Amino acid sequence: MNIISTDIADVFVLEPRVFGDDRGFFFESYNERAFQEKVGVNVQFVQDNYSRSARHVLRGLHYQTQQTQGKLVRVTVGEIFDVAVDLRQSSPTFGNWVGYHLSAENKHQLWIPGGFAHGFLVISEIAEVAYKATDYYAPQYERSLLWNDPTVAIAWPLDGDPILSSKDKLGQPFKEAEVFQ
């Protein structure tokens, strides 16, 4: 596994070693020991999530104020633009975002620690996204950051309006959002 640093110190792109031949391919999508050694964090994943979405669906930007979730995100079908926004006030990158194209083709994964808002935009006709989480879903602590907040200014690769859930349409502006110390 190759680890690629991002503009935010604690967020990483993971690039697996892929073994392919005329039969197809094989890769190890997760190895706890390698993850801990290369990413430098010791986490326990307690929940796996899976979604399927159509082109232009934008999910997010979600986070939990308690029971914060670190996420290891990958795409099994299609392509997304995956985004993490730093909501940690003590961080030198507070309010900054990073975004990466994850696809079934490139097999990259994005590690997003707790303290970040997370969301993605579907680029392909459909996309299926699988991610591991370090804590359980807790709806009472879930919050949404406004996807197009001008303070954060995410450069979504979007032509037209995204398809949003009613919950995501009500996302909070960054200046009003609950953030972390």
Secondary structure as GFF3:
##gff-version 3
##sequence-region A 1 181
A	DSSP	beta_strand	2	5	.	.	.	ID=ss1
A	DSSP	beta_strand	12	15	.	.	.	ID=ss2
A	DSSP	beta_strand	18	21	.	.	.	ID=ss3
A	DSSP	beta_strand	24	27	.	.	.	ID=ss4
A	DSSP	alpha_helix	32	39	.	.	.	ID=ss5
A	DSSP	beta_strand	47	54	.	.	.	ID=ss6
A	DSSP	beta_strand	58	64	.	.	.	ID=ss7
A	DSSP	beta_strand	71	77	.	.	.	ID=ss8
A	DSSP	beta_strand	79	86	.	.	.	ID=ss9
A	DSSP	beta_strand	97	103	.	.	.	ID=ss10
A	DSSP	beta_strand	109	112	.	.	.	ID=ss11
A	DSSP	beta_strand	116	122	.	.	.	ID=ss12
A	DSSP	beta_strand	126	133	.	.	.	ID=ss13
A	DSSP	three_ten_helix	139	141	.	.	.	ID=ss14
A	DSSP	beta_strand	142	144	.	.	.	ID=ss15
A	DSSP	alpha_helix	166	169	.	.	.	ID=ss16
A	DSSP	three_ten_helix	174	176	.	.	.	ID=ss17
###
